[in-house]
Amino acid sequence: MSVCIPTYMLASGLIAAGMSWKQAIGTILLGNLIVLVPMILNAHAGTKYGIPFPVYVRASFGVRGANVPAILRALVACGWFGIQAWIGGQAIYSMLGVLRPSVAGHAGVSWACFLAFWLLNMIVIWRGIETIKFLEGIGAPFMLGVGLLLLFWISRKAGGLGPVLSTRANSNDGRVPAYVRSVTNRDGWFLATVALNIPDFTRYAKSQKAQMTGQALGLPTAMTLYSFIGVAVTSASVVLFGQAIWIQSLCLDVFTNQLLPRLR
């Protein structure tokens, strides 16, 4: 959950908005630390009683009233699924652009890629999440490796991390409201719902110490480190291309188009 494309885009989007790399990383770290508090507190019941969020929420909303937060969470999940499907569709479109540039140039292909990724998700849901369980062990390490490779390549092209991290996409006034807005957007967009339904995950934890340690390592530590890759790569794109390329698939397009001719 920490090493994923939305984490990258969250960090790179702050650079595109005009923050420095220190401001962006500080904002993400602060947001993680803030949301970590309710996550650990709500996770306690899941670990202690082995109950998921729909059962846990009945303590405050009642048996019938629990349907209200369940529906609200479902509506937010629909929006989040749309974001994820768009990101996945862009990834398919980028791969298609490398393998079949003539096909990718046609109108409507990007929408077809979006629907293809949506259909792929429907197949997984229909057949059960166990069908992609093998990806859990390799997904995050693979993405981290690709991110580090992308960071190494683009920082070399930009003249090193020094010039990269000293670059901003545009001016930022640095006033307090800008940081408050960024922290709020970060928590609301990414992990506010997870802070509520975290018992769905922690009901499998062996102990309270295990759930607290796991969340402390997995959330502020891992997410902040992966965010640094997004921050540095986006800053490097400002040096190389004169604009912040904060969408990872677009940056990978440039990387692949320059790498493939050498491999061929």
C-alpha positions as CSV (number, residue, x, y, z in Angstrom):
1,M,0.0,0.0,0.0
2,S,2.9,2.3,0.6
3,V,5.1,1.5,-2.5
4,C,2.6,2.2,-5.3
5,I,2.0,4.5,-8.1
6,P,-0.4,6.9,-6.2
7,T,2.4,7.4,-3.6
8,Y,4.8,8.4,-6.4
9,M,2.2,10.7,-8.0
10,L,1.3,12.2,-4.6
11,A,4.9,13.3,-4.0
12,S,5.6,14.4,-7.6
13,G,2.4,16.4,-7.7
14,L,3.7,18.5,-4.8
15,I,6.8,19.3,-6.8
16,A,4.7,20.2,-9.8
17,A,2.8,22.6,-7.5
18,G,6.0,24.5,-6.7
19,M,7.3,23.0,-3.5
20,S,11.0,22.2,-2.9
21,W,12.0,18.6,-2.3
22,K,12.4,19.3,1.4
23,Q,8.9,20.8,1.6
24,A,7.3,18.0,-0.3
25,I,9.0,15.2,1.7
26,G,8.2,17.1,5.0
27,T,4.6,17.4,4.0
28,I,4.2,13.7,3.2
29,L,6.0,12.7,6.4
30,L,3.8,15.0,8.5
31,G,0.7,13.7,6.8
32,N,1.8,10.1,7.5
33,L,2.5,10.8,11.1
34,I,-0.9,12.5,11.6
35,V,-2.9,9.7,10.0
36,L,-0.8,7.0,11.8
37,V,-2.4,8.0,15.1
38,P,-6.1,7.1,14.3
39,M,-4.9,4.1,12.3
40,I,-3.2,2.6,15.3
41,L,-6.1,3.5,17.6
42,N,-8.7,2.0,15.3
43,A,-6.5,-1.0,14.6
44,H,-6.6,-2.0,18.3
45,A,-10.1,-3.4,18.2
46,G,-9.4,-5.4,15.1
47,T,-6.3,-7.0,16.6
48,K,-7.9,-7.6,20.0
49,Y,-11.3,-9.1,18.9
50,G,-10.4,-10.2,15.4
51,I,-13.3,-8.2,13.9
52,P,-13.4,-6.3,10.6
53,F,-14.6,-2.7,10.1
54,P,-18.3,-3.5,9.4
55,V,-18.5,-5.2,12.8
56,Y,-16.4,-2.6,14.6
57,V,-18.5,0.3,13.4
58,R,-21.6,-1.1,14.9
59,A,-20.4,-0.1,18.3
60,S,-20.9,3.6,17.4
61,F,-23.6,3.4,14.7
62,G,-25.6,0.4,15.7
63,V,-26.5,-2.7,13.6
64,R,-28.7,-0.8,11.1
65,G,-26.9,2.5,11.4
66,A,-23.6,0.9,10.4
67,N,-24.9,0.8,6.8
68,V,-24.5,4.5,6.6
69,P,-20.6,4.6,7.0
70,A,-20.4,1.4,4.9
71,I,-22.2,3.1,2.0
72,L,-20.1,6.3,2.4
73,R,-17.0,4.2,2.3
74,A,-18.2,2.4,-0.8
75,L,-18.8,5.7,-2.6
76,V,-15.3,6.8,-1.8
77,A,-14.0,3.4,-3.0
78,C,-15.7,3.9,-6.3
79,G,-13.8,7.2,-6.8
80,W,-10.5,5.6,-5.7
81,F,-11.1,2.6,-8.1
82,G,-11.6,5.1,-10.9
83,I,-8.3,6.8,-10.1
84,Q,-6.5,3.4,-10.0
85,A,-8.2,2.3,-13.2
86,W,-7.0,5.5,-14.9
87,I,-3.4,4.9,-13.7
88,G,-3.5,1.3,-14.9
89,G,-5.0,2.3,-18.2
90,Q,-2.2,4.9,-18.7
91,A,0.3,2.2,-18.0
92,I,-1.2,-0.1,-20.7
93,Y,-1.3,2.9,-23.1
94,S,2.3,3.6,-22.4
95,M,3.3,0.0,-23.1
96,L,1.2,0.0,-26.3
97,G,3.0,3.2,-27.4
98,V,6.3,1.5,-27.1
99,L,5.3,-1.8,-28.7
100,R,2.8,-0.4,-31.3
101,P,3.2,3.3,-31.7
102,S,1.0,3.4,-34.8
103,V,-1.9,1.8,-32.9
104,A,-1.5,4.1,-29.8
105,G,-1.8,7.2,-32.0
106,H,-5.4,6.5,-32.9
107,A,-8.2,8.4,-31.2
108,G,-9.9,6.6,-28.4
109,V,-7.1,4.1,-27.7
110,S,-6.4,5.6,-24.3
111,W,-10.1,5.1,-23.4
112,A,-9.8,1.5,-24.6
113,C,-6.8,1.0,-22.4
114,F,-8.8,2.4,-19.4
115,L,-11.6,0.0,-20.1
116,A,-9.2,-2.9,-20.6
117,F,-7.7,-2.3,-17.1
118,W,-11.2,-2.0,-15.7
119,L,-12.2,-5.3,-17.3
120,L,-9.0,-7.0,-15.9
121,N,-10.1,-5.9,-12.4
122,M,-13.6,-7.3,-12.9
123,I,-12.0,-10.7,-13.9
124,V,-9.9,-10.7,-10.7
125,I,-13.0,-9.8,-8.6
126,W,-15.0,-12.5,-10.3
127,R,-12.4,-15.2,-9.9
128,G,-11.3,-14.1,-6.4
129,I,-8.4,-12.1,-5.1
130,E,-6.4,-15.3,-4.6
131,T,-5.8,-15.4,-8.3
132,I,-3.2,-12.6,-8.0
133,K,-1.9,-13.4,-4.6
134,F,1.5,-14.2,-6.1
135,L,1.9,-10.6,-7.0
136,E,1.9,-9.5,-3.3
137,G,5.4,-10.7,-2.8
138,I,6.9,-9.3,-5.9
139,G,4.9,-6.2,-6.7
140,A,6.4,-3.7,-4.3
141,P,10.0,-4.8,-4.6
142,F,9.7,-4.7,-8.4
143,M,8.2,-1.2,-8.4
144,L,10.9,-0.1,-6.0
145,G,13.6,-1.4,-8.3
146,V,12.0,0.3,-11.3
147,G,11.7,3.5,-9.4
148,L,15.4,3.4,-8.3
149,L,16.4,2.6,-11.9
150,L,14.4,5.6,-13.2
151,L,15.9,7.8,-10.5
152,F,19.5,6.7,-11.4
153,W,18.9,7.3,-15.1
154,I,17.2,10.6,-15.0
155,S,19.5,12.1,-12.2
156,R,22.5,11.2,-14.4
157,K,20.9,12.9,-17.4
158,A,20.2,16.0,-15.3
159,G,23.8,16.2,-13.9
160,G,23.4,14.6,-10.5
161,L,21.1,14.9,-7.5
162,G,22.5,18.3,-6.5
163,P,21.1,20.3,-9.4
164,V,18.0,18.1,-9.4
165,L,17.0,18.7,-5.8
166,S,17.7,22.4,-6.0
167,T,15.1,22.9,-8.8
168,R,11.5,23.9,-8.5
169,A,8.8,23.6,-11.1
170,N,7.5,27.1,-10.4
171,S,7.3,29.7,-7.6
172,N,5.7,28.8,-4.3
173,D,4.9,31.4,-1.7
174,G,5.6,28.9,1.1
175,R,2.8,30.3,3.3
176,V,1.3,28.1,6.0
177,P,-2.1,27.6,4.2
178,A,-0.3,26.0,1.3
179,Y,1.2,23.3,3.6
180,V,-2.0,22.8,5.5
181,R,-3.9,22.3,2.2
182,S,-1.3,19.8,0.9
183,V,-1.3,17.8,4.2
184,T,-5.1,17.8,4.1
185,N,-5.3,16.7,0.5
186,R,-2.7,14.0,1.2
187,D,-4.6,12.5,4.1
188,G,-8.0,12.9,2.6
189,W,-7.1,11.5,-0.8
190,F,-4.9,8.7,0.2
191,L,-5.4,7.1,3.7
192,A,-8.4,8.7,5.5
193,T,-10.6,5.8,4.6
194,V,-8.0,3.3,5.5
195,A,-7.6,4.9,8.9
196,L,-11.3,3.9,9.5
197,N,-11.3,0.4,8.1
198,I,-7.8,-0.6,9.2
199,P,-9.4,-3.4,11.4
200,D,-10.0,-5.2,8.1
201,F,-6.2,-5.7,8.0
202,T,-5.2,-5.8,11.6
203,R,-7.7,-8.5,12.6
204,Y,-5.0,-10.9,11.3
205,A,-2.2,-9.4,13.4
206,K,-0.6,-11.6,16.0
207,S,-0.4,-8.9,18.7
208,Q,-0.9,-5.2,19.3
209,K,2.9,-4.7,19.1
210,A,2.9,-6.4,15.7
211,Q,0.2,-4.1,14.3
212,M,1.8,-0.9,15.7
213,T,5.3,-1.8,14.5
214,G,4.0,-2.9,11.1
215,Q,2.1,0.3,10.6
216,A,4.9,2.5,11.9
217,L,7.4,0.9,9.5
218,G,5.1,0.5,6.6
219,L,3.4,3.9,6.5
220,P,5.7,6.9,7.4
221,T,9.0,5.1,6.7
222,A,8.3,3.2,3.5
223,M,5.9,5.7,2.0
224,T,8.3,8.6,2.6
225,L,11.2,6.8,1.1
226,Y,9.3,5.9,-2.0
227,S,7.9,9.5,-2.2
228,F,11.5,10.7,-2.4
229,I,11.9,8.8,-5.7
230,G,8.8,10.7,-7.1
231,V,10.1,14.0,-5.8
232,A,13.6,13.5,-7.3
233,V,12.5,12.2,-10.7
234,T,9.9,15.0,-11.1
235,S,12.5,17.6,-10.1
236,A,14.9,16.1,-12.7
237,S,12.3,16.3,-15.4
238,V,12.1,20.1,-14.7
239,V,15.9,20.3,-15.3
240,L,15.8,18.2,-18.5
241,F,12.5,19.1,-20.1
242,G,11.6,22.5,-18.6
243,Q,8.4,21.2,-17.0
244,A,7.4,18.8,-14.2
245,I,6.4,15.4,-15.5
246,W,4.7,14.1,-12.4
247,I,2.9,11.2,-14.0
248,Q,5.2,8.2,-13.8
249,S,3.9,6.5,-17.0
250,L,4.9,9.6,-19.0
251,C,8.4,9.6,-17.5
252,L,8.7,5.9,-18.2
253,D,7.8,6.7,-21.8
254,V,10.8,9.0,-22.2
255,F,13.0,6.4,-20.4
256,T,11.9,3.5,-22.6
257,N,12.0,5.4,-25.9
258,Q,15.7,6.3,-25.1
259,L,16.6,2.9,-23.9
260,L,15.0,0.7,-26.5
261,P,17.1,2.0,-29.5
262,R,20.2,1.1,-27.6
263,L,18.9,-2.4,-26.9
264,R,18.0,-2.9,-30.5
